[in-house]
Structure formats: structure tokens, C-alpha cells
């Protein structure tokens, strides 16, 4: 198990400890970020290749109403967006 020192506190934190601090969505986002970073650093794909897939996907999502987009389907989130 790898420990990561945080510069702010000097506290050593394990991955499970860090995960307990995050919401479900934040844990998912952290997992995706870590996986993509590893894949790019290991040369599985380049940042340009990742961007070439990511940007068109984001543009497609922007053309859809928020209620039809991932992460915006929640009734609470749609209320908080004030009809945007």
C-alpha cells in the first residue's frame, strides 16, 4: 500500500482513508483521473489521443438538454440548476 504525504498537514494518508473523505462521485472522478494519468504515463495512449476522444464527447453532451446528460438526471440537481 502506497502512502501519500500531504504537504498541508504532514499526515500520511492511505488510499482507503482518502476514499472515505470523498463522495461517491468524487471517488469515481479520482479513479478515472488516476487511471488516465497512469495510461498516459505508461504510453498506452498519448494526451493528444485522449483529447481527441474527450473533446468531441464533451461537445456532444453540450448539444443535449442537461436532463438527458450524465450527472444531471437527478431531480435534485435539475432543481438546483434552475431550469438551465
C-alpha positions as CSV (number, residue, x, y, z in Angstrom):
1,X,0.0,0.0,0.0
2,X,1.4,3.4,-1.0
3,X,1.1,6.3,1.4
4,X,0.9,9.9,0.2
5,X,2.2,12.7,2.4
6,X,0.1,15.8,2.3
7,X,2.1,19.0,2.3
8,X,-0.5,20.9,4.3
9,X,-0.6,18.6,7.4
10,X,2.4,16.3,7.0
11,X,-0.1,13.5,7.7
12,X,0.4,10.2,5.9
13,X,-2.8,9.0,4.3
14,X,-3.6,5.7,2.7
15,X,-5.8,5.3,-0.3
16,X,-8.7,3.9,1.7
17,X,-8.5,6.8,4.1
18,X,-8.6,9.2,1.2
19,X,-11.6,7.4,-0.3
20,X,-13.5,7.8,2.9
21,X,-13.2,11.6,2.6
22,X,-14.8,11.7,-0.8
23,X,-18.3,11.4,-2.1
24,X,-19.3,8.6,-4.5
25,X,-19.0,10.9,-7.4
26,X,-15.6,12.3,-6.2
27,X,-14.3,8.7,-5.8
28,X,-15.3,7.9,-9.4
29,X,-13.7,11.1,-10.7
30,X,-10.5,10.3,-8.7
31,X,-10.4,6.8,-10.1
32,X,-10.8,8.0,-13.7
33,X,-8.2,10.7,-13.3
34,X,-5.7,8.2,-11.8
35,X,-6.3,5.6,-14.5
36,X,-5.9,8.1,-17.3
37,X,-2.8,9.5,-15.8
38,X,-1.3,6.0,-15.5
39,X,-2.3,5.1,-19.0
40,X,-0.7,8.2,-20.4
41,X,2.4,7.9,-18.3
42,X,2.9,4.3,-19.3
43,X,2.5,5.1,-23.0
44,X,-0.7,3.2,-23.6
45,X,-2.1,6.4,-25.3
46,X,-0.9,10.0,-25.5
47,X,-2.5,13.1,-24.2
48,X,-3.4,14.1,-27.7
49,X,-5.2,10.8,-28.3
50,X,-7.1,11.2,-25.1
51,X,-8.1,14.8,-26.0
52,X,-9.2,13.6,-29.5
53,X,-11.8,11.4,-27.9
54,X,-12.7,13.6,-24.9
55,X,-13.4,16.9,-26.7
56,X,-15.9,15.5,-29.2
57,X,-17.7,13.6,-26.4
58,X,-18.0,16.9,-24.4
59,X,-19.3,18.8,-27.4
60,X,-21.9,16.1,-28.0
61,X,-23.0,16.4,-24.4
62,X,-23.3,20.2,-24.7
63,X,-25.8,19.7,-27.5
64,X,-28.2,17.8,-25.2
65,X,-30.5,19.2,-22.6
66,X,-29.0,18.8,-19.1
67,X,-31.7,16.4,-18.0
68,X,-30.5,14.0,-20.7
69,X,-26.9,14.2,-19.8
70,X,-25.0,12.0,-17.3
71,X,-24.8,13.5,-13.9
72,X,-27.7,15.9,-14.5
73,X,-30.5,13.3,-14.3
74,X,-31.1,13.7,-10.6
75,X,-34.3,15.5,-9.7
76,X,-32.3,17.5,-7.0
77,X,-29.7,18.5,-9.5
78,X,-32.3,19.6,-12.0
79,X,-33.9,21.8,-9.4
80,X,-30.6,23.3,-8.3
81,X,-29.8,24.2,-11.9
82,X,-32.9,26.5,-12.0
83,X,-34.1,25.1,-15.3
84,X,-30.8,25.7,-17.1
